[in-house]
Amino acid sequence: MNRWLQSRLIRWLAYVSGWALFALFFMSEDVSRSLYQGRPVEWRGDLIVWITTASAWALLTPVVWYLAGRFPIERQLWWRSLLFHMVAGVMFALAEESIFAAVTPRLGLPWFKPTFAATFRAVLPIDFHLNLIMYWLIVGARHTFIYYRRYREREREAARLELRASELQNQLGQARLDALKMQLRPHFLFNTLNAVVVLVRQGRMHEADQMLTNLSELLRQSLASDQEQEIPLREEIDFLKLYLEIERVRFQDRLVVEMSFDPETLEAAVPCLLLQPLVENAIRHGIARTADGGRVSVGSRQIDDSMLEIQVYNDGPSNSGQANNKGVGVGLSNTRARLQELYQDRQSLRIERAPGGGVLATVRLPLH
């Protein structure tokens, strides 16, 4: 026997056993009352009455259970469900008594005439209120089950969201470290500091001071511990500008940067440290590989009122290292993973050869 059939059998036996205990409980009450009052115990009659009653409710309970789930009494339109169950309670109470009046005359109860009508008239004032109570007990049990299941689902969802938030926080920390690592490569610091020395020897103290300030601010923002998962695009652009100011000194006239951001997108939320790895990839694998340098273009636009598109283009050579759509290096791999975690299937990151030459990186994510 497979597990599914075994589980169904166990549940069915538990259900039948529960109603059997119900019949024995109320039968014991009648027997105790008869003994207390000194009357003879009608064992057969009491057994027929409560076995029939329990069997009738065992047949009706699945229907009541379904209706309670189909029409739950909740905040929205609660009065409609309440009115429905008030009417249904009366109908099921009469249905149970109809079943009782149809079955017991055939078994020969000593208290009633052996006809449906006589039995129905006799039990109507006796069992009607009990049947109403039974109906509402089943409805209450169904609502308890519904609320418990929702509570468990909320607990599981809260645990899942907590785990996801923890994973995102870990990825954010890794992204900060990746950004810092890309900027702290020995040749990067050497070239930056060497450029500062050249500016000082040439007496261009203001430019040297500005470059050191930009480097300090860039490193400070990379290690900022109070950043959220998402920041406005304008803040991400400010961070990118600091990075590009340092790269301009390194490449001097070999690096041309163009920015074209749609003003309507500047307040859009984007993952922090999104642009810098894309631009770093364009410079490292594109511009740095040519003696004459090249151009990097960064821009954003709104698509269909629901999506934000960010593009980073460079006119450098379309080598396989740069135009690998699967992502190159830790920075881009981390960016792709964070986009997937934040937006699931509503995002994309593509790095491909541009039709007119060069490489184009395109990010699309929900506009919010």
PAPAVEX-20984 format. One record per residue (C-alpha): x, y negated, z negated. Coordinates in steps of 0.2 Angstrom, whole numbers, m for minus. Layout:
<recs>
<c1=X c2=Y c3=Z>
...
</recs>
This chain:
<recs>
<c1=0 c2=0 c3=0>
<c1=7 c2=m17 c3=5>
<c1=9 c2=m31 c3=m7>
<c1=m6 c2=m41 c3=1>
<c1=m18 c2=m27 c3=m1>
<c1=m12 c2=m23 c3=m19>
<c1=m14 c2=m41 c3=m24>
<c1=m31 c2=m42 c3=m17>
<c1=m36 c2=m26 c3=m26>
<c1=m29 c2=m32 c3=m42>
<c1=m39 c2=m49 c3=m40>
<c1=m55 c2=m39 c3=m36>
<c1=m53 c2=m28 c3=m51>
<c1=m50 c2=m43 c3=m62>
<c1=m65 c2=m52 c3=m55>
<c1=m77 c2=m37 c3=m59>
<c1=m69 c2=m34 c3=m76>
<c1=m72 c2=m52 c3=m80>
<c1=m91 c2=m51 c3=m76>
<c1=m92 c2=m34 c3=m85>
<c1=m85 c2=m42 c3=m101>
<c1=m98 c2=m56 c3=m99>
<c1=m112 c2=m43 c3=m99>
<c1=m105 c2=m34 c3=m114>
<c1=m103 c2=m50 c3=m123>
<c1=m121 c2=m55 c3=m122>
<c1=m127 c2=m38 c3=m124>
<c1=m118 c2=m37 c3=m140>
<c1=m126 c2=m53 c3=m145>
<c1=m144 c2=m45 c3=m142>
<c1=m139 c2=m29 c3=m151>
<c1=m132 c2=m39 c3=m166>
<c1=m148 c2=m49 c3=m167>
<c1=m159 c2=m34 c3=m167>
<c1=m149 c2=m25 c3=m180>
<c1=m150 c2=m41 c3=m191>
<c1=m168 c2=m43 c3=m189>
<c1=m171 c2=m24 c3=m193>
<c1=m179 c2=m20 c3=m176>
<c1=m174 c2=m5 c3=m166>
<c1=m161 c2=m8 c3=m153>
<c1=m166 c2=m7 c3=m135>
<c1=m149 c2=0 c3=m128>
<c1=m155 c2=4 c3=m111>
<c1=m165 c2=m12 c3=m109>
<c1=m151 c2=m24 c3=m115>
<c1=m139 c2=m15 c3=m104>
<c1=m150 c2=m17 c3=m88>
<c1=m153 c2=m35 c3=m92>
<c1=m135 c2=m41 c3=m94>
<c1=m128 c2=m29 c3=m81>
<c1=m141 c2=m36 c3=m68>
<c1=m137 c2=m54 c3=m74>
<c1=m119 c2=m52 c3=m72>
<c1=m120 c2=m43 c3=m56>
<c1=m131 c2=m57 c3=m49>
<c1=m119 c2=m71 c3=m54>
<c1=m104 c2=m60 c3=m47>
<c1=m113 c2=m61 c3=m30>
<c1=m117 c2=m80 c3=m32>
<c1=m100 c2=m86 c3=m39>
<c1=m90 c2=m86 c3=m23>
<c1=m104 c2=m97 c3=m15>
<c1=m104 c2=m109 c3=m29>
<c1=m85 c2=m109 c3=m29>
<c1=m84 c2=m114 c3=m11>
<c1=m98 c2=m127 c3=m13>
<c1=m89 c2=m135 c3=m28>
<c1=m73 c2=m136 c3=m17>
<c1=m82 c2=m142 c3=m2>
<c1=m91 c2=m156 c3=m12>
<c1=m80 c2=m161 c3=m27>
<c1=m86 c2=m174 c3=m39>
<c1=m72 c2=m187 c3=m36>
<c1=m71 c2=m206 c3=m37>
<c1=m76 c2=m209 c3=m19>
<c1=m95 c2=m206 c3=m16>
<c1=m95 c2=m196 c3=m33>
<c1=m114 c2=m199 c3=m34>
<c1=m117 c2=m190 c3=m18>
<c1=m108 c2=m174 c3=m24>
<c1=m116 c2=m176 c3=m41>
<c1=m134 c2=m176 c3=m33>
<c1=m129 c2=m162 c3=m22>
<c1=m124 c2=m151 c3=m37>
<c1=m139 c2=m156 c3=m47>
<c1=m150 c2=m149 c3=m33>
<c1=m139 c2=m134 c3=m30>
<c1=m139 c2=m130 c3=m48>
<c1=m158 c2=m128 c3=m48>
<c1=m158 c2=m118 c3=m32>
<c1=m144 c2=m106 c3=m39>
<c1=m153 c2=m104 c3=m55>
<c1=m169 c2=m99 c3=m46>
<c1=m159 c2=m88 c3=m35>
<c1=m152 c2=m78 c3=m49>
<c1=m169 c2=m76 c3=m57>
<c1=m175 c2=m70 c3=m40>
<c1=m162 c2=m57 c3=m39>
<c1=m165 c2=m52 c3=m57>
<c1=m184 c2=m50 c3=m54>
<c1=m181 c2=m40 c3=m38>
<c1=m169 c2=m27 c3=m46>
<c1=m175 c2=m25 c3=m64>
<c1=m193 c2=m19 c3=m60>
<c1=m185 c2=m4 c3=m51>
<c1=m175 c2=1 c3=m66>
<c1=m190 c2=0 c3=m78>
<c1=m188 c2=m13 c3=m91>
<c1=m199 c2=m10 c3=m106>
<c1=m203 c2=m29 c3=m109>
<c1=m211 c2=m34 c3=m92>
<c1=m223 c2=m27 c3=m79>
<c1=m214 c2=m18 c3=m65>
<c1=m218 c2=m31 c3=m52>
<c1=m207 c2=m45 c3=m45>
<c1=m220 c2=m59 c3=m49>
<c1=m223 c2=m54 c3=m66>
<c1=m204 c2=m52 c3=m70>
<c1=m200 c2=m69 c3=m62>
<c1=m214 c2=m78 c3=m72>
<c1=m207 c2=m70 c3=m88>
<c1=m189 c2=m74 c3=m86>
<c1=m191 c2=m91 c3=m78>
<c1=m193 c2=m101 c3=m95>
<c1=m180 c2=m89 c3=m103>
<c1=m165 c2=m89 c3=m91>
<c1=m167 c2=m105 c3=m81>
<c1=m157 c2=m116 c3=m93>
<c1=m144 c2=m102 c3=m95>
<c1=m142 c2=m101 c3=m76>
<c1=m140 c2=m120 c3=m75>
<c1=m126 c2=m119 c3=m88>
<c1=m118 c2=m105 c3=m78>
<c1=m118 c2=m115 c3=m62>
<c1=m110 c2=m130 c3=m70>
<c1=m97 c2=m119 c3=m79>
<c1=m92 c2=m112 c3=m62>
<c1=m92 c2=m130 c3=m54>
<c1=m81 c2=m135 c3=m69>
<c1=m69 c2=m121 c3=m67>
<c1=m67 c2=m125 c3=m49>
<c1=m63 c2=m143 c3=m52>
<c1=m51 c2=m138 c3=m66>
<c1=m42 c2=m127 c3=m53>
<c1=m42 c2=m141 c3=m40>
<c1=m35 c2=m154 c3=m52>
<c1=m22 c2=m141 c3=m58>
<c1=m17 c2=m137 c3=m40>
<c1=m15 c2=m156 c3=m36>
<c1=m5 c2=m158 c3=m52>
<c1=7 c2=m144 c3=m47>
<c1=8 c2=m151 c3=m29>
<c1=12 c2=m168 c3=m36>
<c1=25 c2=m161 c3=m47>
<c1=33 c2=m152 c3=m32>
<c1=32 c2=m167 c3=m21>
<c1=40 c2=m178 c3=m35>
<c1=54 c2=m165 c3=m37>
<c1=57 c2=m165 c3=m18>
<c1=57 c2=m184 c3=m17>
<c1=69 c2=m184 c3=m32>
<c1=81 c2=m172 c3=m24>
<c1=80 c2=m181 c3=m7>
<c1=83 c2=m198 c3=m16>
<c1=98 c2=m190 c3=m24>
<c1=105 c2=m183 c3=m8>
<c1=102 c2=m200 c3=1>
<c1=111 c2=m208 c3=m14>
<c1=126 c2=m196 c3=m12>
<c1=126 c2=m200 c3=7>
<c1=126 c2=m218 c3=4>
<c1=141 c2=m217 c3=m8>
<c1=150 c2=m206 c3=6>
<c1=146 c2=m220 c3=19>
<c1=154 c2=m233 c3=8>
<c1=169 c2=m222 c3=6>
<c1=170 c2=m219 c3=24>
<c1=169 c2=m237 c3=29>
<c1=182 c2=m241 c3=16>
<c1=193 c2=m227 c3=23>
<c1=192 c2=m233 c3=41>
<c1=197 c2=m251 c3=35>
<c1=211 c2=m245 c3=24>
<c1=221 c2=m235 c3=36>
<c1=240 c2=m240 c3=34>
<c1=241 c2=m247 c3=52>
<c1=226 c2=m257 c3=49>
<c1=232 c2=m265 c3=33>
<c1=249 c2=m267 c3=41>
<c1=243 c2=m276 c3=56>
<c1=231 c2=m287 c3=46>
<c1=245 c2=m292 c3=34>
<c1=257 c2=m295 c3=48>
<c1=245 c2=m306 c3=56>
<c1=243 c2=m316 c3=40>
<c1=262 c2=m318 c3=39>
<c1=263 c2=m324 c3=57>
<c1=249 c2=m337 c3=53>
<c1=258 c2=m343 c3=38>
<c1=275 c2=m345 c3=47>
<c1=266 c2=m355 c3=60>
<c1=259 c2=m366 c3=47>
<c1=241 c2=m361 c3=51>
<c1=237 c2=m359 c3=32>
<c1=218 c2=m362 c3=34>
<c1=217 c2=m347 c3=46>
<c1=228 c2=m336 c3=35>
<c1=217 c2=m340 c3=20>
<c1=201 c2=m337 c3=30>
<c1=208 c2=m320 c3=36>
<c1=212 c2=m315 c3=18>
<c1=196 c2=m321 c3=12>
<c1=187 c2=m310 c3=25>
<c1=197 c2=m295 c3=21>
<c1=193 c2=m297 c3=2>
<c1=175 c2=m300 c3=5>
<c1=174 c2=m285 c3=17>
<c1=182 c2=m273 c3=4>
<c1=171 c2=m280 c3=m9>
<c1=155 c2=m277 c3=1>
<c1=161 c2=m260 c3=5>
<c1=162 c2=m255 c3=m13>
<c1=146 c2=m264 c3=m19>
<c1=137 c2=m253 c3=m31>
<c1=120 c2=m261 c3=m31>
<c1=116 c2=m259 c3=m12>
<c1=100 c2=m251 c3=m8>
<c1=97 c2=m237 c3=5>
<c1=91 c2=m251 c3=17>
<c1=95 c2=m269 c3=19>
<c1=89 c2=m283 c3=31>
<c1=97 c2=m282 c3=48>
<c1=103 c2=m300 c3=45>
<c1=114 c2=m294 c3=30>
<c1=121 c2=m280 c3=40>
<c1=126 c2=m293 c3=54>
<c1=135 c2=m303 c3=41>
<c1=145 c2=m288 c3=35>
<c1=149 c2=m284 c3=53>
<c1=155 c2=m302 c3=57>
<c1=168 c2=m300 c3=43>
<c1=174 c2=m284 c3=50>
<c1=175 c2=m292 c3=68>
<c1=184 c2=m308 c3=61>
<c1=198 c2=m296 c3=56>
<c1=198 c2=m286 c3=72>
<c1=199 c2=m302 c3=82>
<c1=215 c2=m307 c3=73>
<c1=222 c2=m290 c3=77>
<c1=217 c2=m290 c3=95>
<c1=219 c2=m309 c3=98>
<c1=212 c2=m313 c3=115>
<c1=210 c2=m294 c3=120>
<c1=194 c2=m293 c3=110>
<c1=178 c2=m302 c3=116>
<c1=162 c2=m300 c3=105>
<c1=145 c2=m304 c3=111>
<c1=130 c2=m303 c3=100>
<c1=112 c2=m304 c3=105>
<c1=100 c2=m300 c3=91>
<c1=81 c2=m303 c3=94>
<c1=76 c2=m316 c3=80>
<c1=60 c2=m306 c3=76>
<c1=71 c2=m291 c3=71>
<c1=83 c2=m300 c3=59>
<c1=72 c2=m295 c3=44>
<c1=69 c2=m277 c3=49>
<c1=76 c2=m265 c3=37>
<c1=91 c2=m254 c3=43>
<c1=102 c2=m242 c3=33>
<c1=117 c2=m252 c3=26>
<c1=133 c2=m249 c3=34>
<c1=125 c2=m244 c3=50>
<c1=133 c2=m256 c3=63>
<c1=151 c2=m255 c3=57>
<c1=154 c2=m237 c3=61>
<c1=147 c2=m240 c3=79>
<c1=157 c2=m255 c3=82>
<c1=173 c2=m247 c3=75>
<c1=170 c2=m232 c3=87>
<c1=168 c2=m244 c3=102>
<c1=184 c2=m253 c3=97>
<c1=195 c2=m238 c3=92>
<c1=190 c2=m227 c3=107>
<c1=187 c2=m240 c3=120>
<c1=195 c2=m257 c3=118>
<c1=211 c2=m251 c3=109>
<c1=215 c2=m239 c3=123>
<c1=217 c2=m253 c3=137>
<c1=231 c2=m265 c3=138>
<c1=219 c2=m279 c3=143>
<c1=207 c2=m276 c3=129>
<c1=189 c2=m278 c3=133>
<c1=171 c2=m283 c3=128>
<c1=160 c2=m277 c3=114>
<c1=141 c2=m282 c3=114>
<c1=130 c2=m279 c3=100>
<c1=111 c2=m282 c3=101>
<c1=94 c2=m278 c3=94>
<c1=76 c2=m278 c3=101>
<c1=59 c2=m273 c3=96>
<c1=50 c2=m259 c3=106>
<c1=31 c2=m256 c3=106>
<c1=29 c2=m265 c3=89>
<c1=34 c2=m249 c3=80>
<c1=52 c2=m246 c3=84>
<c1=68 c2=m255 c3=82>
<c1=82 c2=m253 c3=95>
<c1=100 c2=m257 c3=91>
<c1=114 c2=m256 c3=105>
<c1=133 c2=m257 c3=104>
<c1=141 c2=m257 c3=121>
<c1=160 c2=m258 c3=126>
<c1=167 c2=m259 c3=143>
<c1=182 c2=m248 c3=139>
<c1=185 c2=m231 c3=147>
<c1=172 c2=m218 c3=146>
<c1=183 c2=m205 c3=139>
<c1=176 c2=m189 c3=131>
<c1=181 c2=m194 c3=113>
<c1=171 c2=m210 c3=114>
<c1=156 c2=m204 c3=124>
<c1=152 c2=m188 c3=114>
<c1=134 c2=m189 c3=110>
<c1=136 c2=m177 c3=96>
<c1=146 c2=m190 c3=86>
<c1=164 c2=m193 c3=84>
<c1=173 c2=m193 c3=67>
<c1=166 c2=m194 c3=49>
<c1=158 c2=m211 c3=51>
<c1=147 c2=m207 c3=65>
<c1=142 c2=m190 c3=59>
<c1=138 c2=m198 c3=42>
<c1=127 c2=m211 c3=51>
<c1=118 c2=m198 c3=61>
<c1=114 c2=m188 c3=45>
<c1=108 c2=m203 c3=35>
<c1=96 c2=m208 c3=49>
<c1=89 c2=m190 c3=49>
<c1=87 c2=m190 c3=31>
<c1=78 c2=m208 c3=31>
<c1=67 c2=m206 c3=46>
<c1=67 c2=m188 c3=50>
<c1=61 c2=m186 c3=69>
<c1=57 c2=m204 c3=71>
<c1=75 c2=m209 c3=75>
<c1=89 c2=m206 c3=87>
<c1=107 c2=m210 c3=90>
<c1=114 c2=m208 c3=107>
<c1=132 c2=m212 c3=113>
<c1=133 c2=m210 c3=132>
<c1=142 c2=m217 c3=147>
<c1=134 c2=m233 c3=153>
<c1=128 c2=m233 c3=172>
<c1=140 c2=m248 c3=176>
<c1=155 c2=m241 c3=167>
<c1=159 c2=m242 c3=148>
<c1=150 c2=m233 c3=134>
<c1=133 c2=m237 c3=126>
<c1=128 c2=m232 c3=108>
<c1=109 c2=m233 c3=105>
<c1=100 c2=m232 c3=89>
<c1=81 c2=m231 c3=87>
<c1=72 c2=m231 c3=71>
<c1=55 c2=m236 c3=64>
<c1=52 c2=m255 c3=63>
<c1=48 c2=m260 c3=45>
</recs>
